[in-house]
Amino acid sequence: MKKYDPAMTVERMTVSLASELASVVREAAAADGQSVSSWIARAAERQLSIRGLNDVVSEWEALHGSFSAEELTLARKRLAR
């Protein structure tokens, strides 16, 4: 996975969204005090982080086996704090 570097140059992209989703994104960006571009960039960064975390979990499970239901329940409780 290629890492995102905030110091990289900016590239203009065109993104198509369903009208209702575009409206909600604009509202969320305004509520967060960000431009739509910044808001979508941060959402993309979070999605890439999740992908990276999934890779880490897959590697761990390949070495140690799948997480048990008890381990997953404990992890969910810790994340909910």
Secondary structure, 3 states (H helix, E strand, C coil): CCCCCCCCCCCCCCCCCCHHHHHHHHHHHHHCCCCHHHHHHHHHHHHHHHHHHHHHHHHHHHHHCCCCHHHHHHHHHHHHC
